[in-house]
């Protein structure tokens, strides 16, 4: 039971985190934020005391033997601004675990800070990949591993320094 | 004159091309060092291959979410949004070896981390950059009127060929496919690799968006072009398994061509 209480508290922390961060385009760590969370329906038996220090949560696969079952609780956090626009998230907690994360509000447009300016369509070509003649700066492809990089066109471009 | 820099992190090559004012000086090299520091930090937080990463420790219950840096939440929210917009084809969860579903945010992390890592380059005045993280690219020219960066799109059926070239002034290009690492993307709805598709390339304002949408579209197989066409502000190129291509431009499918 104690474990369940702790889990619920850590999930509340999740919500706080979800709305406490600010844009992270810079490397500085956003410090918490001042948002509050209204968790309307309390989990039965949880009196929200004690501190969750992060080392007591147990694993996500635990709890199967607990006799206590609680009905799912849904918590909606405040909206917060990110670099893409306002974001608002709702989480559902059941039996001390997050069972669902729903994004309530999310910017649907493009990043508002920059224009892509790349409206140009990809021009279809069939060219041999030769660093000297391809007249390209970079190659986009399925993820190349460090092992696969050797001998790739990208490595040729990098070495040619064109 | 274009300066070139190469390093490796997360098991993949990082290539940088710079031109303009700070391309070759100490300021530019310091920005490049910051790029690599940022990527290494992201690896330390998100790698599922490192037992000491924040995400690994979170999974083992050694850390509470409240102890995690805020970017963990940011990445989780991005993953949930991608799952929603792709109708469940994209997921940051996957079955582990023992069948238990585990968090694997790599599908979100790479583009997000590279976009973030490019910030020091973006801050360099009068300097153009083109940064590739294992084939996913974010770039900006030294000024809006400068010659665009030319991004070659690899032919997924033969990596010794290009299938397309696209000029980019300020934006990102990401490609998802099976050419180099085999079938590592699955449709989360079925648990199986998508059929009939060879690669998806997406152009978007940020690499965060481009990378997620490329993976989400690729996971949908035959529906990739239709889905990508529903995404506002995306331009893309789908290469099908038979070599034919479909270009998607801002909500419309155009220029179907035989390969």
Interface residues (C-beta under 8 A of the other chain):
Chain A: X10 X13 X14 X16 X17 X18 X20 X21 X22 X24 X25 X26 X27 X29 X30 X52 X53 X54 X55 X57 X58 X59 X60 X61 X82 X87 X89 X101 X102 X103 X106 X108 X109 X110 X111 X114 X115 X116 X117 X118 X119 X120 X121 X122 X123 X124 X125 X126 X127 X128 X129 X134 X135 X136 X137 X138 X139 X140 X141 X142 X143 X144 X145 X146 X148 X149 X152 X153 X154 X155 X157 X158 X159 X161 X162
Chain B: X2 X3 X4 X6 X8 X11 X12 X13 X15 X17 X38 X41 X59 X60 X61 X62 X63 X64 X65 X66 X67 X68 X69 X70 X71 X72 X73 X74 X76 X77 X80 X81 X84 X100 X110 X116 X119 X130 X132 X134 X135 X136 X137 X139 X144 X148 X149 X150 X151 X152 X153 X154 X155 X156 X159 X160 X161 X162 X163 X164 X165 X166 X167 X168 X169 X170 X171 X172 X173 X174 X175 X176 X177 X178 X179 X180 X181 X199 X201 X203 X204 X205 X206 X209 X232 X233 X235 X236 X237 X245 X247 X249 X250 X254 X255 X257
